[in-house]
Amino acid sequence: MLKQVLEDSAYEVLDAPDGTRGVELYRERPADLVITDMVMPGKNGMETILDLRLENPDVKIIAISGGANIGPEPYLEVAEGLGAVRVFTKPFRIEDLLEAIRRVLD
């Protein structure tokens, strides 16, 4: 759903099923912005952010989390500590995410 909303808002979107593939895609086609979930199979959001920062210390990252079993706060605090420019707790308003994207990319 998020991919469709972003494409409908005129953004080019590359999506990945997990952090491992996301980092591979970033290596192939560096993006202006990365949006990552914090809880994913395989490479989680924390590992993904760390790997992306090694590739490009200036990469802009927005992290999202529903928190799985422990709630989103610990995950999102880690994401901010690793340099995420914005974080969102699921569920979030798509309008808020789109506004954050516009600000980050400006």
Secondary structure, DSSP 4 states (H G I P E B T S, - for coil): -HHHHHHHTT------SSHHHHHHHHHHS--S-EEEESS-SSS-HHHHHHHHHHH-TT--EEEEE--TTT-SHHHHHHHHHTT-SEEEESS--HHHHHHHHHHHH-
